[in-house]
Amino acid sequence: MAKMLVVRTRLNHDGTEASVTFDCGTFAPITWKILPETRMSVRFSEDISANFALLAALPFALRLGVPLHVKGDICRELLGNVENLIRFRALQNPSRASRIEVNCSGTYTRRTTPLNTEQPYLIALSGGIDSTYALATNWDNENKHLRRNLVAGLTIRGFDFPLGDSPGFEKMVERITTLSLHHRIEPIFIETNWKSIAQHADVHWGTYHIIALAALLYLFERQFGGAIIASDFSYRQDQKMLQWGSNSIANAMLSSSIFRIEARGADVGRTQKVRRLCSSGLFDNLMVCWEGPRDGKNCGRCTKCLRAMLAAYSQKCQLPGPFPRAPTVADALSVSLDGDLARLFTSDVLEHWSRQDGLLIRSVLLWRLRLASLSDALRETSDHCRELSDFLGEPSDQTRLEEVLSRAHSGTAPDRERLKWTIDHKPAELSNAREDLSRASRQVMRLEASLDVMKKSASWRVTSFLRRIGKFLGLRK
């Protein structure tokens, strides 16, 4: 493995292609290319700085845990922001980021043009819920101080939309062009292999995608004063999702003295964004499907489609809209709730549910969310019981005791002081405690196994739930 990652920049003669190369040869060159579908006359400037190279190579250096040296000039403000970003990532997710040093051939501080809201801006535009909301709200009367002079929308082939998928991408171009012209901005289409190279290097996409997006935006730092990116979560949701690449803290560390990157949409959750898009007539043009057949349409079956369909249903949007059909109870039963991200978005749908009908679908989602939380609690209790049981079989060790007790969950663990006194002073009660904990551990494991069986039984889920609904409705009558 290289002791230092050294990168260089390169542009072709007509300004339509740019690349970053690694001197060590560990990774293939990262390339960006302006596609012919671009309507706007835009090129990569010859006097562009190496800011884009710094951001493009940073995730690779963090993954390897080696210093990064960029052959080129870097904005001093951006360099300082990147150093803070490195510290933040190393603290938030140490398994995917290391504290590294970053240096370059030279730095600059001079701002080429005054920074003001009349400078031309571009927006990263995928056609999904978040970016479409950010575009629609730029001219919102309620946010006049946040208005920017948007003149272009940037869509990327090689991020959400894969490389080499021509038929689907052609339909995507049509959608984005329609959306862009509706808001009187010009579409720009870029192709890059950054994601494919990152995947081969085991660089986690969810952690570093926002840095890769910022690198691409900096290729236009000479033509635009800044760019708008979409926030994935609200400020309140950020508290639970700081490990995700795009959040209010990390996004604020991507700007330089001559190019500002501003995140929009963190004031609301995704369900509220869907409601706004439905009321403004932009819902029918949404493209959220990145897991289906990639044919340029929303498949209506993948996780992202189901989430968006349920969010739209909860806000009384006219369905099916951009989807092949409206959501059903079967969709509420099958939509994935694995992981914090899936549960956060489902909780957001339930929190902002605004329709009076649809009780069955809402209740299924609520019931499944509670079941998932119960499953997690049982697993945590089981793990805690096993740990205490193992500890009680070891020789007495005060330091080890404190570690075990500090990790105990207050809602499920025995009283700490009583347990500590028991372990230290009463060998007889220690033996009883060991037996009690072993018994509790076995009981929790049986409950856990039963829960897994129940979760896999579709018939149990449906019949049990419908019986409860019937009983509930009977009581109301």
C-alpha positions in Angstrom: 0.0 0.0 0.0 1.2 3.5 -0.9 2.6 5.6 2.0 1.0 8.8 0.5 -1.7 9.3 -2.1 -0.5 11.9 -4.7 -3.0 13.1 -7.3 -2.8 15.3 -10.4 -5.4 17.0 -12.6 -5.8 16.9 -16.3 -8.1 18.6 -18.8 -8.6 17.8 -22.5 -8.0 20.4 -25.2 -11.7 21.4 -25.7 -12.7 21.5 -22.1 -15.3 18.7 -22.2 -13.3 16.2 -20.2 -11.4 16.4 -16.9 -9.6 13.7 -14.9 -7.7 13.0 -11.7 -4.8 10.5 -11.8 -3.1 8.7 -8.9 0.7 8.6 -9.1 0.8 5.4 -7.1 -1.2 3.5 -9.7 -3.4 2.0 -7.0 -6.6 3.3 -8.6 -7.7 4.0 -12.2 -8.0 7.6 -13.2 -11.3 9.4 -12.2 -12.9 11.0 -15.2 -15.7 13.5 -15.8 -17.2 14.2 -19.2 -19.8 16.7 -20.4 -22.4 14.8 -22.4 -23.8 15.9 -25.8 -27.3 16.1 -24.3 -26.2 19.3 -22.5 -28.0 22.2 -24.0 -26.0 24.9 -22.3 -22.7 26.1 -23.8 -20.5 25.2 -20.8 -16.9 23.9 -20.6 -14.3 23.1 -17.9 -12.1 26.1 -17.6 -8.3 25.8 -18.4 -7.4 27.9 -15.3 -9.5 25.8 -12.9 -7.9 25.1 -9.5 -7.3 21.7 -8.0 -10.2 22.0 -5.6 -12.2 19.3 -7.4 -9.2 16.9 -7.3 -8.9 17.4 -3.5 -12.5 16.4 -2.9 -12.5 13.6 -5.5 -9.4 11.9 -4.0 -10.2 12.6 -0.3 -12.4 9.5 0.3 -9.8 7.2 -1.1 -7.1 8.6 1.2 -9.5 8.4 4.2 -10.2 4.8 3.3 -6.5 3.9 3.1 -5.6 6.0 6.1 -2.7 7.7 4.3 -1.7 11.4 3.7 -3.1 13.1 0.6 -1.0 15.4 -1.6 -2.6 17.3 -4.5 -0.5 18.6 -7.3 -2.1 22.0 -7.7 -3.4 25.1 -5.9 -6.2 24.8 -3.4 -8.4 27.5 -1.9 -7.2 28.0 1.7 -10.8 28.2 3.1 -11.7 24.9 1.4 -8.6 23.3 2.8 -9.5 24.4 6.3 -13.0 23.1 5.8 -11.7 19.7 4.6 -9.5 19.4 7.6 -12.5 19.9 9.9 -14.5 17.5 7.7 -11.7 14.8 8.2 -11.9 15.3 12.0 -15.7 15.1 11.9 -15.7 11.9 9.9 -13.0 10.2 12.0 -15.0 10.9 15.1 -18.4 9.9 13.7 -17.4 6.8 11.7 -13.8 5.7 12.7 -14.2 2.4 10.8 -14.5 4.2 7.5 -12.3 7.3 8.0 -8.9 7.9 9.6 -7.3 11.2 10.7 -5.0 12.0 7.8 -2.9 15.0 6.6 -3.7 16.9 3.5 -1.4 19.2 1.6 -1.0 20.7 -1.9 1.4 22.6 -4.1 0.0 26.0 -3.1 -2.9 27.8 -1.6 -4.8 31.0 -2.6 -7.4 33.2 -0.8 -8.4 35.8 -3.3 -12.0 35.9 -4.3 -12.2 36.4 -8.1 -15.6 38.1 -8.0 -17.8 39.5 -5.3 -20.0 36.9 -3.7 -23.7 38.0 -4.0 -27.1 36.4 -4.7 -27.0 37.7 -8.3 -24.1 35.5 -9.3 -25.2 32.5 -11.4 -25.8 29.3 -9.5 -26.4 25.7 -10.5 -28.3 23.0 -8.7 -27.6 19.2 -8.5 -30.7 17.7 -10.0 -31.5 14.0 -9.9 -35.2 14.3 -10.5 -35.9 12.7 -7.1 -37.9 14.1 -4.2 -35.2 16.0 -2.4 -33.6 17.8 -5.4 -36.9 18.6 -7.0 -38.1 20.2 -3.7 -34.9 22.2 -3.5 -35.4 23.5 -7.0 -39.1 24.3 -6.5 -38.5 26.2 -3.2 -35.7 28.4 -4.6 -38.2 31.0 -5.7 -40.5 30.5 -2.7 -41.9 33.8 -1.5 -41.4 32.6 2.1 -37.6 32.3 1.5 -36.7 35.4 -0.4 -33.4 35.7 1.4 -32.4 32.2 0.2 -33.2 32.8 -3.4 -30.3 32.3 -5.8 -29.9 33.1 -9.5 -30.3 29.6 -10.7 -29.4 29.2 -14.4 -28.5 25.5 -14.7 -29.3 22.0 -13.4 -26.6 19.4 -13.2 -27.5 15.7 -13.6 -25.0 12.9 -13.3 -24.7 9.7 -15.1 -22.7 7.2 -13.0 -24.0 8.1 -9.5 -27.7 7.1 -9.0 -28.1 6.3 -12.6 -25.5 3.7 -13.7 -23.0 3.9 -16.6 -23.8 2.1 -19.8 -27.7 2.2 -19.5 -28.6 4.2 -22.6 -32.3 3.5 -23.1 -33.1 4.3 -19.4 -30.8 7.3 -19.4 -32.5 8.7 -22.5 -35.8 8.7 -20.7 -34.2 10.3 -17.7 -32.8 13.1 -19.9 -36.3 13.8 -21.1 -37.6 14.0 -17.6 -34.8 16.3 -16.4 -35.0 18.5 -19.5 -38.7 19.0 -19.0 -38.3 19.8 -15.3 -35.4 22.2 -16.0 -37.2 24.1 -18.8 -40.3 24.4 -16.6 -38.1 26.3 -14.1 -36.3 28.2 -16.8 -32.9 26.7 -16.2 -30.6 24.9 -18.6 -29.8 21.2 -18.1 -26.2 20.0 -17.9 -25.4 16.3 -18.1 -22.1 14.8 -16.8 -20.8 11.3 -16.9 -18.2 10.1 -14.3 -16.7 6.8 -13.2 -16.1 8.0 -9.6 -18.6 5.6 -8.0 -17.4 2.5 -9.9 -13.8 3.2 -8.9 -14.8 3.9 -5.3 -16.7 0.6 -5.2 -13.6 -1.3 -6.3 -11.6 0.5 -3.6 -14.2 -0.4 -0.9 -15.0 3.3 -0.4 -18.5 3.5 1.2 -20.9 5.3 -1.1 -23.4 6.3 1.6 -20.6 8.0 3.6 -18.8 9.8 0.8 -21.3 10.4 -2.0 -21.8 14.1 -1.0 -18.0 14.7 -1.3 -18.0 13.1 -4.7 -20.9 15.4 -5.7 -19.0 18.4 -4.4 -15.9 17.5 -6.4 -18.0 17.5 -9.6 -19.6 20.8 -8.8 -16.2 22.4 -8.3 -15.4 21.7 -11.9 -17.7 24.7 -12.6 -16.2 27.1 -10.0 -15.1 29.5 -12.7 -18.5 29.8 -14.4 -20.8 29.8 -11.4 -20.7 31.5 -8.0 -22.0 28.5 -6.2 -24.3 25.5 -6.2 -27.4 24.2 -4.4 -27.5 20.6 -3.2 -30.5 18.8 -1.6 -30.6 17.8 2.0 -31.5 14.2 2.6 -32.9 14.7 6.1 -34.4 17.4 8.3 -32.4 19.0 11.0 -34.2 16.9 13.6 -33.5 13.7 11.6 -29.9 14.6 11.3 -29.4 13.8 15.0 -30.0 10.2 14.2 -28.2 10.1 10.8 -24.9 11.9 11.3 -23.1 8.8 10.1 -24.7 9.3 6.7 -22.6 11.2 4.2 -25.0 14.1 3.6 -26.0 16.0 6.8 -26.2 19.5 8.0 -22.7 19.5 9.6 -20.8 17.9 6.7 -22.6 19.8 4.0 -21.5 23.1 5.6 -17.9 22.1 5.2 -17.8 21.9 1.4 -17.6 25.6 0.4 -14.6 27.8 -0.6 -14.0 31.5 -0.8 -15.0 31.6 -4.4 -17.6 28.8 -4.7 -20.4 28.3 -2.2 -22.2 25.0 -1.8 -25.6 25.4 0.0 -27.8 22.6 1.1 -31.6 23.2 0.9 -34.6 21.3 2.4 -33.4 20.5 5.9 -36.3 22.4 7.3 -38.8 19.6 6.5 -38.8 15.8 6.2 -39.3 13.9 3.0 -43.0 13.4 3.5 -43.6 17.1 3.7 -41.5 17.6 0.6 -43.8 15.2 -1.2 -46.9 17.2 -0.1 -45.3 20.4 -1.5 -44.5 18.7 -4.8 -48.1 17.4 -5.1 -49.5 20.9 -4.5 -47.1 22.5 -7.0 -47.8 20.1 -9.9 -44.3 18.6 -9.9 -45.2 15.2 -8.4 -46.0 13.5 -11.8 -42.4 14.1 -13.0 -40.6 12.5 -10.1 -38.0 9.8 -10.7 -37.1 8.0 -7.5 -36.4 4.4 -8.7 -32.7 3.4 -8.7 -33.2 -0.2 -7.7 -35.6 -1.4 -10.3 -34.9 -2.3 -14.0 -33.3 1.1 -14.7 -35.6 1.7 -17.7 -36.2 5.4 -16.9 -39.5 4.6 -15.1 -40.5 4.1 -11.5 -40.9 0.3 -11.1 -43.4 0.6 -8.1 -41.8 -2.5 -6.5 -38.4 -1.5 -5.1 -37.9 0.0 -1.6 -37.5 3.6 -2.8 -40.6 3.4 -5.0 -42.7 1.9 -2.1 -41.5 4.6 0.3 -42.4 7.4 -2.1 -45.7 5.8 -2.9 -46.7 5.5 0.7 -45.5 9.1 1.4 -47.7 10.3 -1.5 -50.6 8.2 -0.3 -50.3 9.7 3.2 -50.6 13.2 1.8 -53.6 12.5 -0.4 -51.7 13.0 -3.7 -53.3 12.0 -6.9 -52.1 8.5 -7.5 -50.7 6.6 -9.3 -48.9 9.8 -10.7 -45.4 8.8 -11.7 -45.9 5.3 -10.4 -47.6 2.3 -12.1 -50.2 2.0 -9.4 -51.3 3.2 -5.9 -49.9 1.5 -2.8 -51.8 -1.4 -1.2 -51.8 -3.2 2.2 -49.4 -5.7 0.6 -46.9 -2.9 0.0 -47.2 -1.8 3.6 -46.5 -5.4 4.7 -43.5 -5.8 2.3 -41.7 -2.5 2.4 -38.3 -3.0 4.0 -37.8 -1.7 7.6 -34.2 -3.0 7.9 -31.8 -0.4 9.2 -32.2 3.1 10.8 -32.7 4.8 7.4 -35.7 2.8 6.4 -37.3 3.2 9.8 -36.6 6.9 9.9 -38.5 7.5 6.6 -41.4 5.2 7.7 -41.7 7.1 11.0 -41.7 10.3 9.0 -44.7 9.1 6.9 -46.6 8.1 10.0 -45.9 11.3 11.8 -47.2 13.5 8.9 -50.1 11.2 7.9 -52.9 13.6 6.8 -55.6 11.5 5.2 -58.6 10.3 7.1 -59.0 7.1 5.2 -56.4 4.5 4.7 -56.5 3.3 8.3 -55.5 -0.2 7.3 -52.3 0.8 5.5 -51.4 3.2 8.3 -52.0 0.7 11.0 -49.9 -2.0 9.2 -47.0 0.4 9.0 -47.3 1.4 12.6 -47.6 -2.2 13.7 -44.6 -3.3 11.7 -42.5 -0.3 13.0 -43.3 -1.3 16.6 -42.5 -4.9 15.9 -39.1 -3.9 14.5 -38.4 -1.9 17.6 -39.4 -4.8 19.8 -37.1 -7.0 17.9 -34.2 -4.7 18.4 -35.0 -4.4 22.1 -35.1 -8.2 22.5 -31.7 -8.5 20.8 -30.2 -5.8 22.9 -31.5 -7.5 26.1 -30.3 -10.9 24.9 -26.8 -9.5 24.2 -26.7 -7.8 27.6 -27.8 -10.9 29.4 -25.1 -13.0 27.6 -22.5 -10.5 28.5 -23.4 -10.3 32.2 -23.6 -14.1 32.3 -20.2 -14.5 30.8 -18.8 -11.9 33.2 -20.2 -13.6 36.3 -18.3 -16.7 35.3 -15.0 -14.8 35.3 -12.8 -13.9 38.2 -13.8 -10.6 40.0 -12.4 -7.6 38.2 -13.5 -4.1 39.2 -12.5 -2.5 35.8 -14.3 -5.2 33.8 -17.3 -4.8 36.1 -17.5 -1.0 35.5 -17.3 -1.6 31.7 -20.2 -4.1 31.7 -22.4 -2.0 33.9 -21.7 1.2 31.9 -23.0 -0.6 28.8 -26.1 -1.9 30.5 -29.4 -0.6 29.2 -31.3 1.1 32.0 -34.7 -0.3 30.9 -33.6 -3.9 30.8 -30.6 -4.3 33.1 -30.8 -5.2 36.8 -30.2 -2.4 39.3 -26.5 -1.5 39.0 -25.7 -0.8 42.6 -27.5 -3.9 43.9 -25.8 -6.0 41.3 -22.4 -4.5 42.1 -22.8 -5.1 45.8 -23.9 -8.7 45.1 -20.9 -9.4 43.0 -18.5 -7.9 45.4 -19.8 -9.2 48.7 -22.2 -12.1 48.4 -20.8 -15.3 46.7 -24.0 -17.1 47.4 -26.2 -14.5 45.8 -23.6 -14.3 43.0 -24.4 -17.9 42.2 -28.1 -17.2 42.2 -27.6 -14.1 40.1 -25.6 -16.1 37.6 -28.4 -18.7 37.4 -31.1 -16.0 37.0 -29.2 -14.3 34.2 -28.6 -17.5 32.4 -32.3 -18.3 32.7 -33.2 -14.8 31.4 -30.8 -15.2 28.6 -32.3 -18.5 27.5 -35.8 -17.0 27.8 -34.9 -14.0 25.7 -33.3 -16.2 23.1 -36.5 -18.2 22.8 -38.5 -15.1 22.4 -36.1 -13.8 19.8 -36.4 -17.1 17.9 -40.2 -17.0 18.1 -40.2 -13.4 16.9 -38.1 -14.3 13.8 -40.6 -17.1 13.0 -43.5 -14.8 13.4 -41.9 -12.1 11.2 -41.4 -14.7 8.4 -45.0 -15.9 8.6 -47.1 -13.7 6.3 -50.3 -15.5 7.2 -49.8 -14.8 10.9 -49.0 -11.2 10.3 -52.1 -10.6 8.1 -54.7 -12.6 10.2 -53.4 -11.5 13.6 -53.5 -7.9 12.5 -56.9 -8.1 10.9 -58.3 -9.7 14.0 -57.0 -6.8 16.1 -58.4 -4.2 13.6 -61.8 -6.0 13.7 -61.8 -6.0 17.5 -60.8 -2.3 17.5 -63.6 -1.4 15.1 -66.1 -3.5 17.1 -65.2 -1.7 20.3 -65.7 1.7 18.6 -69.1 0.7 17.4 
